[in-house]
């Protein structure tokens, strides 16, 4: 027959094992959630950086394109004037 002390010890042991199992499962869930949050945050920040860089490249391309037009437009007009037949 099991004594009261041993019965109490078994109950405490079962409760401790159960708590450890549940706490371990909860910790695994939290660890996974933190990992997933870190991954998504990193991915989002990568997108932000890529969009910022693309925006910067677009601005630089626009400046180069407008700058090239401004410098080439007068030369182009002068060539057109040279090629036009003179009106008498």
TORSEKE-983625 format. One record per residue: residue in one letter; z, x, y of N, C-alpha, C in turn; residue number from 1. Coordinates in steps of 0.1 Angstrom, whole numbers, plus 2048, in hexadecimal, padded with zeros to 3 digits. Last residue first. Layout:
N
<gugu->A	n.w->Z	n.u->X	n.v->Y	ca.w->Z	ca.u->X	ca.v->Y	c.w->Z	c.u->X	c.v->Y	doti->NUM>
...
***
This chain:
88
<gugu->X	n.w->413	n.u->88D	n.v->B27	ca.w->40B	ca.u->891	ca.v->B32	c.w->40A	c.u->887	c.v->B3D	doti->88>
<gugu->X	n.w->42E	n.u->896	n.v->B13	ca.w->427	ca.u->88B	ca.v->B19	c.w->420	c.u->890	c.v->B26	doti->87>
<gugu->X	n.w->42F	n.u->8AB	n.v->AF8	ca.w->431	ca.u->8AA	ca.v->B06	c.w->428	c.u->89E	c.v->B0B	doti->86>
<gugu->X	n.w->43E	n.u->8A3	n.v->AD9	ca.w->432	ca.u->8A6	ca.v->AE1	c.w->434	c.u->8A3	c.v->AEF	doti->85>
<gugu->X	n.w->45A	n.u->8B4	n.v->ACC	ca.w->454	ca.u->8A8	ca.v->AD2	c.w->448	c.u->8AB	c.v->ADA	doti->84>
<gugu->X	n.w->466	n.u->8CC	n.v->AC6	ca.w->45C	ca.u->8C6	ca.v->ABD	c.w->455	c.u->8BA	c.v->AC2	doti->83>
<gugu->X	n.w->478	n.u->8D0	n.v->AD9	ca.w->46D	ca.u->8DA	ca.v->AD8	c.w->462	c.u->8D4	c.v->ACF	doti->82>
<gugu->X	n.w->48A	n.u->8BB	n.v->AD5	ca.w->483	ca.u->8BC	ca.v->AE2	c.w->477	c.u->8C5	c.v->AE1	doti->81>
<gugu->X	n.w->495	n.u->8C2	n.v->ABD	ca.w->48D	ca.u->8B6	ca.v->ABE	c.w->484	c.u->8B6	c.v->ACA	doti->80>
<gugu->X	n.w->4A2	n.u->8D9	n.v->AC4	ca.w->497	ca.u->8DA	ca.v->ABB	c.w->48E	c.u->8CE	c.v->ABC	doti->79>
<gugu->X	n.w->4B6	n.u->8CE	n.v->AD4	ca.w->4AD	ca.u->8D7	ca.v->ADA	c.w->4A0	c.u->8D9	c.v->AD1	doti->78>
<gugu->X	n.w->4C4	n.u->8BE	n.v->AC2	ca.w->4BD	ca.u->8B8	ca.v->ACD	c.w->4B3	c.u->8C1	c.v->AD3	doti->77>
<gugu->X	n.w->4CF	n.u->8D3	n.v->AB2	ca.w->4C6	ca.u->8C9	ca.v->AAC	c.w->4BD	c.u->8C2	c.v->AB7	doti->76>
<gugu->X	n.w->4DF	n.u->8DF	n.v->AC5	ca.w->4D4	ca.u->8E7	ca.v->ABF	c.w->4CA	c.u->8DD	c.v->AB9	doti->75>
<gugu->X	n.w->4F1	n.u->8CA	n.v->ACA	ca.w->4E9	ca.u->8CF	ca.v->AD4	c.w->4DD	c.u->8D7	c.v->ACF	doti->74>
<gugu->X	n.w->4FD	n.u->8C6	n.v->AAF	ca.w->4F5	ca.u->8BC	ca.v->AB6	c.w->4ED	c.u->8C1	c.v->AC1	doti->73>
<gugu->X	n.w->50C	n.u->8DB	n.v->AA5	ca.w->4FE	ca.u->8DA	ca.v->AA1	c.w->4F6	c.u->8D0	c.v->AA8	doti->72>
<gugu->X	n.w->525	n.u->8D8	n.v->AB1	ca.w->51E	ca.u->8E5	ca.v->AB3	c.w->50F	c.u->8E4	c.v->AAF	doti->71>
<gugu->X	n.w->52C	n.u->8BE	n.v->AA9	ca.w->52C	ca.u->8C2	ca.v->AB7	c.w->524	c.u->8CE	c.v->ABA	doti->70>
<gugu->X	n.w->52B	n.u->8C1	n.v->A8D	ca.w->521	ca.u->8B8	ca.v->A94	c.w->520	c.u->8BB	c.v->AA3	doti->69>
<gugu->X	n.w->53F	n.u->8D3	n.v->A88	ca.w->532	ca.u->8D7	ca.v->A85	c.w->528	c.u->8CE	c.v->A8C	doti->68>
<gugu->X	n.w->555	n.u->8C3	n.v->A91	ca.w->552	ca.u->8D0	ca.v->A97	c.w->544	c.u->8D4	c.v->A94	doti->67>
<gugu->X	n.w->554	n.u->8AF	n.v->A7E	ca.w->552	ca.u->8AC	ca.v->A8C	c.w->54F	c.u->8B8	c.v->A94	doti->66>
<gugu->X	n.w->559	n.u->8BE	n.v->A67	ca.w->54D	ca.u->8B6	ca.v->A68	c.w->54A	c.u->8B3	c.v->A76	doti->65>
<gugu->X	n.w->572	n.u->8CA	n.v->A6C	ca.w->567	ca.u->8D2	ca.v->A6A	c.w->55A	c.u->8CB	c.v->A6C	doti->64>
<gugu->X	n.w->581	n.u->8B2	n.v->A6F	ca.w->580	ca.u->8BB	ca.v->A7A	c.w->574	c.u->8C5	c.v->A78	doti->63>
<gugu->X	n.w->57E	n.u->8A8	n.v->A55	ca.w->579	ca.u->8A0	ca.v->A60	c.w->578	c.u->8A9	c.v->A6D	doti->62>
<gugu->X	n.w->58A	n.u->8BB	n.v->A46	ca.w->57C	ca.u->8B9	ca.v->A44	c.w->576	c.u->8B1	c.v->A50	doti->61>
<gugu->X	n.w->5A4	n.u->8B8	n.v->A4F	ca.w->59E	ca.u->8C5	ca.v->A51	c.w->58E	c.u->8C3	c.v->A50	doti->60>
<gugu->X	n.w->5AA	n.u->89E	n.v->A46	ca.w->5AA	ca.u->8A1	ca.v->A54	c.w->5A3	c.u->8AE	c.v->A57	doti->59>
<gugu->X	n.w->5A7	n.u->8A3	n.v->A2B	ca.w->59E	ca.u->899	ca.v->A31	c.w->59E	c.u->89C	c.v->A40	doti->58>
<gugu->X	n.w->5BD	n.u->8B4	n.v->A26	ca.w->5AF	ca.u->8B9	ca.v->A24	c.w->5A5	c.u->8B0	c.v->A2B	doti->57>
<gugu->X	n.w->5D2	n.u->8A2	n.v->A2D	ca.w->5D0	ca.u->8AE	ca.v->A34	c.w->5C2	c.u->8B4	c.v->A33	doti->56>
<gugu->X	n.w->5CF	n.u->890	n.v->A18	ca.w->5CD	ca.u->88B	ca.v->A26	c.w->5CB	c.u->897	c.v->A2F	doti->55>
<gugu->X	n.w->5D4	n.u->8A0	n.v->A02	ca.w->5C7	ca.u->89A	ca.v->A04	c.w->5C4	c.u->895	c.v->A12	doti->54>
<gugu->X	n.w->5EF	n.u->8A6	n.v->A07	ca.w->5E5	ca.u->8B1	ca.v->A07	c.w->5D7	c.u->8AB	c.v->A09	doti->53>
<gugu->X	n.w->5FA	n.u->88C	n.v->A05	ca.w->5FB	ca.u->894	ca.v->A12	c.w->5F1	c.u->89F	c.v->A12	doti->52>
<gugu->X	n.w->5F4	n.u->886	n.v->9EB	ca.w->5EE	ca.u->87E	ca.v->9F5	c.w->5EF	c.u->885	c.v->A03	doti->51>
<gugu->X	n.w->603	n.u->89A	n.v->9DE	ca.w->5F5	ca.u->89A	ca.v->9DC	c.w->5EE	c.u->892	c.v->9E7	doti->50>
<gugu->X	n.w->61D	n.u->892	n.v->9E6	ca.w->618	ca.u->8A0	ca.v->9EA	c.w->609	c.u->8A0	c.v->9E9	doti->49>
<gugu->X	n.w->61E	n.u->879	n.v->9D9	ca.w->620	ca.u->87A	ca.v->9E8	c.w->61A	c.u->888	c.v->9ED	doti->48>
<gugu->X	n.w->61C	n.u->881	n.v->9BE	ca.w->612	ca.u->878	ca.v->9C5	c.w->612	c.u->879	c.v->9D4	doti->47>
<gugu->X	n.w->634	n.u->88F	n.v->9BC	ca.w->627	ca.u->896	ca.v->9BA	c.w->61C	c.u->88E	c.v->9C0	doti->46>
<gugu->X	n.w->646	n.u->87A	n.v->9C0	ca.w->645	ca.u->885	ca.v->9CA	c.w->638	c.u->88D	c.v->9C8	doti->45>
<gugu->X	n.w->641	n.u->86C	n.v->9A8	ca.w->63E	ca.u->866	ca.v->9B5	c.w->63D	c.u->870	c.v->9C0	doti->44>
<gugu->X	n.w->649	n.u->87F	n.v->995	ca.w->63B	ca.u->87A	ca.v->995	c.w->637	c.u->874	c.v->9A2	doti->43>
<gugu->X	n.w->664	n.u->881	n.v->99B	ca.w->65B	ca.u->88C	ca.v->99C	c.w->64D	c.u->889	c.v->99D	doti->42>
<gugu->X	n.w->66C	n.u->866	n.v->996	ca.w->66D	ca.u->86C	ca.v->9A3	c.w->664	c.u->878	c.v->9A5	doti->41>
<gugu->X	n.w->667	n.u->866	n.v->97A	ca.w->65F	ca.u->85D	ca.v->983	c.w->660	c.u->862	c.v->992	doti->40>
<gugu->X	n.w->679	n.u->87A	n.v->971	ca.w->66B	ca.u->87B	ca.v->96E	c.w->662	c.u->872	c.v->978	doti->39>
<gugu->X	n.w->691	n.u->86F	n.v->97A	ca.w->68D	ca.u->87C	ca.v->97F	c.w->67E	c.u->87E	c.v->97D	doti->38>
<gugu->X	n.w->692	n.u->858	n.v->96B	ca.w->692	ca.u->857	ca.v->979	c.w->68D	c.u->864	c.v->97F	doti->37>
<gugu->X	n.w->692	n.u->863	n.v->951	ca.w->687	ca.u->85A	ca.v->955	c.w->686	c.u->859	c.v->964	doti->36>
<gugu->X	n.w->6AC	n.u->870	n.v->952	ca.w->69F	ca.u->877	ca.v->94F	c.w->693	c.u->86F	c.v->954	doti->35>
<gugu->X	n.w->6BC	n.u->85A	n.v->956	ca.w->6BC	ca.u->865	ca.v->960	c.w->6AF	c.u->86D	c.v->95E	doti->34>
<gugu->X	n.w->6B7	n.u->84C	n.v->93E	ca.w->6B4	ca.u->846	ca.v->94B	c.w->6B3	c.u->850	c.v->956	doti->33>
<gugu->X	n.w->6C1	n.u->85E	n.v->92B	ca.w->6B3	ca.u->85A	ca.v->92B	c.w->6AF	c.u->854	c.v->938	doti->32>
<gugu->X	n.w->6DC	n.u->85E	n.v->933	ca.w->6D4	ca.u->86B	ca.v->933	c.w->6C5	c.u->868	c.v->933	doti->31>
<gugu->X	n.w->6E2	n.u->843	n.v->92D	ca.w->6E3	ca.u->849	ca.v->93B	c.w->6DB	c.u->855	c.v->93D	doti->30>
<gugu->X	n.w->6DF	n.u->843	n.v->912	ca.w->6D7	ca.u->83A	ca.v->91A	c.w->6D7	c.u->83F	c.v->928	doti->29>
<gugu->X	n.w->6F2	n.u->856	n.v->90A	ca.w->6E4	ca.u->858	ca.v->907	c.w->6DB	c.u->84F	c.v->910	doti->28>
<gugu->X	n.w->709	n.u->849	n.v->913	ca.w->705	ca.u->856	ca.v->919	c.w->6F6	c.u->859	c.v->916	doti->27>
<gugu->X	n.w->709	n.u->834	n.v->901	ca.w->708	ca.u->831	ca.v->90F	c.w->703	c.u->83E	c.v->916	doti->26>
<gugu->X	n.w->70D	n.u->842	n.v->8E9	ca.w->700	ca.u->83A	ca.v->8EB	c.w->6FE	c.u->837	c.v->8FA	doti->25>
<gugu->X	n.w->726	n.u->84D	n.v->8EE	ca.w->71A	ca.u->856	ca.v->8EB	c.w->70D	c.u->84E	c.v->8EE	doti->24>
<gugu->X	n.w->735	n.u->836	n.v->8F0	ca.w->734	ca.u->83E	ca.v->8FC	c.w->728	c.u->848	c.v->8FA	doti->23>
<gugu->X	n.w->732	n.u->82D	n.v->8D5	ca.w->72D	ca.u->825	ca.v->8E1	c.w->72B	c.u->82D	c.v->8ED	doti->22>
<gugu->X	n.w->73E	n.u->842	n.v->8C8	ca.w->731	ca.u->83E	ca.v->8C4	c.w->72B	c.u->836	c.v->8D0	doti->21>
<gugu->X	n.w->758	n.u->842	n.v->8D3	ca.w->750	ca.u->84E	ca.v->8D4	c.w->741	c.u->84B	c.v->8D1	doti->20>
<gugu->X	n.w->761	n.u->829	n.v->8CC	ca.w->75F	ca.u->82C	ca.v->8DA	c.w->756	c.u->838	c.v->8DB	doti->19>
<gugu->X	n.w->762	n.u->82C	n.v->8B0	ca.w->759	ca.u->822	ca.v->8B6	c.w->756	c.u->825	c.v->8C4	doti->18>
<gugu->X	n.w->775	n.u->840	n.v->8AE	ca.w->768	ca.u->843	ca.v->8A9	c.w->75E	c.u->839	c.v->8AF	doti->17>
<gugu->X	n.w->78B	n.u->832	n.v->8B9	ca.w->786	ca.u->83F	ca.v->8BF	c.w->778	c.u->842	c.v->8BB	doti->16>
<gugu->X	n.w->78E	n.u->81D	n.v->8A7	ca.w->78B	ca.u->81A	ca.v->8B5	c.w->785	c.u->826	c.v->8BC	doti->15>
<gugu->X	n.w->794	n.u->82B	n.v->890	ca.w->788	ca.u->823	ca.v->890	c.w->784	c.u->820	c.v->89F	doti->14>
<gugu->X	n.w->7AC	n.u->837	n.v->898	ca.w->7A1	ca.u->83F	ca.v->894	c.w->794	c.u->837	c.v->894	doti->13>
<gugu->X	n.w->7BC	n.u->820	n.v->89C	ca.w->7B9	ca.u->829	ca.v->8A7	c.w->7AD	c.u->832	c.v->8A4	doti->12>
<gugu->X	n.w->7BC	n.u->817	n.v->881	ca.w->7B7	ca.u->80F	ca.v->88C	c.w->7B3	c.u->817	c.v->898	doti->11>
<gugu->X	n.w->7C9	n.u->82C	n.v->874	ca.w->7BB	ca.u->828	ca.v->870	c.w->7B4	c.u->820	c.v->87B	doti->10>
<gugu->X	n.w->7E2	n.u->82B	n.v->880	ca.w->7DA	ca.u->837	ca.v->882	c.w->7CB	c.u->833	c.v->87F	doti->9>
<gugu->X	n.w->7EB	n.u->812	n.v->877	ca.w->7E9	ca.u->814	ca.v->886	c.w->7E0	c.u->820	c.v->888	doti->8>
<gugu->X	n.w->7EC	n.u->818	n.v->85C	ca.w->7E3	ca.u->80D	ca.v->861	c.w->7E0	c.u->80E	c.v->86F	doti->7>
<gugu->X	n.w->800	n.u->82B	n.v->85D	ca.w->7F3	ca.u->82F	ca.v->858	c.w->7E9	c.u->824	c.v->85C	doti->6>
<gugu->X	n.w->816	n.u->81B	n.v->866	ca.w->812	ca.u->827	ca.v->86D	c.w->803	c.u->82A	c.v->86A	doti->5>
<gugu->X	n.w->818	n.u->808	n.v->851	ca.w->815	ca.u->803	ca.v->85F	c.w->810	c.u->80F	c.v->867	doti->4>
<gugu->X	n.w->809	n.u->813	n.v->832	ca.w->814	ca.u->810	ca.v->83B	c.w->80F	c.u->80D	c.v->849	doti->3>
<gugu->X	n.w->7F9	n.u->804	n.v->817	ca.w->7F7	ca.u->80C	ca.v->823	c.w->803	c.u->808	c.v->82C	doti->2>
<gugu->X	n.w->800	n.u->808	n.v->7F4	ca.w->800	ca.u->800	ca.v->800	c.w->800	c.u->809	c.v->80D	doti->1>
***
